[in-house]
Amino acid sequence: MSKNLLIIKRMVMISILTALSLVLYIVGPKFSLPFFPSFLEINFSMLPIFIGLFMLGPVDALGIVLLRFLIKLPFTSTVYVGEITDFILGAIIIGGTYLGMRLFKNKNIFTFLFAFVFWIIGGLVSNLFALPGYIHIAGFPEEAIVKLMPSFLHATLDNYIWKYFILAVIPFNALISICVIAVTWPVHARLKVLYNRIGQKNNND
């Protein structure tokens, strides 16, 4: 396959995965769990990005995150706080997973373990921006955040920050990472083979 066709193939795949991520984010299944704050919703919009990392590599995966970020900006309802938070999370997940791929070649269990760890780190880092961002930029009152915390956490204005990070952010991101990894692990190698085969027949002809 010529260089130009390879570039076109990559651009098409980036566009498809970006569109899938946006569709999953906008109209895909979303649900909250009773033991997490109601504003932490489980969705699978990171799945196409995560798959893109294994199919195309880290640069293209970051490109998907950036494209999704730029497309979402005009429709923000959070004064860009939510969009920036998603971008930070996506960048950290991609960087951490790729580090695992480089360190543990052909050892998927360690690569996905890195993904799991960096997903949690990404959740913590992104929420270090998100929480004060929602309060001070988007004007979301702290009292409202406390009210959205599950009652069994007994959150107050004095303790809600550490309870939010330790008892909500960490387990929430751990759960999402497990779900996405469980879907990606059995199919990522086959999808990469399928992607590499696209255009080969015409090239051989």
N, C-alpha and C positions, 0 to 999 in steps of 0.2 A: 504494500500500500504506500502511495506517495506521501510525502511530508504534509502536503496541503490537505489530503484526505484524512490523515491522522488528526490534524488540528481540528478539522470540521467534525470528525467523530467525537473528539473530546468535548468540543463546545456543545454539540447536541446532547451528549450524556450529562454534562453539567446543567444544561437548561432543563432537561427532563427531571433530574434529581432535585433541582431547586423548586420546580413546579410541584413535584410530589411533596416536598417538605412544606411548602406553603399551603397546599390543599389539606394536608394532615393537620397543620396548625390552625387553619381557619374553620374547616368543616369536618375534620376528622374527629374520632371519638375522644371526648374529654370527660374526666370524672375526678371528683375529689373523694378522699377517704376520711372516715369520721375521726381518725386519730391524727390527722394533719390539719393545719389551718385551711379553711375553705378556699383561700386564694391560691393554694398550691395544688394545681390540677395536673393529673397524669395525662400526658398526650405523647404521641409517637412521631412528632415532627422531626426529631433528631435522627430517626432511623435511616432515611435516605442519605443524610449527610454522613452518617457512620459507615454505611455501605459504600458510599462514594470514596471514603478514605481508603478502603481496601481495594476498590476497583481502579481508582485513578491516581491515588497518592495524596499526600498532605496539602500540597499547594492547591490542587483542584478542589479538595474538600473545603479548604479555607475560602476558596472562591465561591463555593456554594453558600457558605455561611454569610459571606459579605454580600452576595447578591440578594439573599433572603432579607438581610438586614436593611439594605437600601430600598427594596420593594415595600417593606413594612413601614418605613419611616413616614410616608405621607398619611398613613391611616392610623397613626399612633393615638392611643387614648390615655397614655401615661406620661405625656411630655417627654417621650423618648427613653424614659427610664427602663421600661420593660424590654424595649428593643436592644438597648445597650447591654442590659443584663444577659439577654439571650446570646448576643455576639461574644461577650466575654466567656460565657459557659462553653459555647461551641468551640472557640479557639483553644481553650485549655484542654478540653476533651480530645480534640484532634492532635494537639501537640503532645499530650501525655501518651495517647495510644500509639502515635507514630514512634515515640521514644521506645516504647515497649517492642514495637515491630523491629526496630533497628538493633536493640539489645538482644532480643530472643528470636532470631530468625528461625522460622519453621517450628516454633514452639508456641502454638496458639494459646495454650492455657495461661502462659505467663503474659502474653500480649494482652489478652482480655482481662487478666488480673490488673495490669497497669491501667487499662481503660476504666475498670471499676474504681480503682483508687483515685485516678485523676478526675473522674466524674464527680466524686465526692468533694475533692479539692476545688474543682470548678464551681460546684454548688456553693461552697463556703465563700470563695473569693467573689463570685458574682453577687452574692447576697450582701457582702460587705459594702458593695455599691448600691444594691437595690434597696435595702432597708432605709438608709438615710436619704436615698434618692426619692423614694415614695413619700417620705415624711417632709423633707425640706424643699424638694423641687416640685413634686406633684401635689403637695399640700394635703397628704393623707394623714389625718390625726393619729397620734400614737394610741389614743383610747380606742379607736376603731380597730386597730391592729390587735390590741389585747382582746377585744371582744370576739375577734375571728379565731382566736386560738381555742383549741378544744378545752372544754371545761375541766377535764380531769388533770390538765397540766397546772391548774390553779395559777395562771399567769397574771401578773400585776405590772404596773408601770415600772416597778423596781427590778423585776426579775425576768421580764418577757424576752429581753434580748438574748440572754444566754440560753433560756429554754427554747427559744425559736431556733437558734443555731444547732444546739446539741440534740434536742428532742424532735425537731421537725426537719431542718435542712439536711442533716446528715442521713437519717433513715430514708427520707423522701428521695434524695438523689441516688442512694444505694438501691432502692427499689426500682427506680426507672432504669438505672444502668443494667440491672439484672435482666429486666424485661427486654431491653434493646439488644443486649449481648446474647440472650437466649434465642432471639430471632436471627441475629446476624451470624452467629458462630456456624450453624450447619449449612448456610447457603453462600457465605461470602466467597469461598474458593470457586464454587461453581459459577457464580455470577461473573467473577473475574475471567474465567475461561471463556464464558459466553461472550463477554465484551471483547476479548482479544480475537475471537473468531469472526466478529462482525467485519465484513469487507474482505476477508481472506479469500473467499471463493472467487469474488470478482477479480481480485488481485492475481490469483493463480491462472484465471482464464486469460 
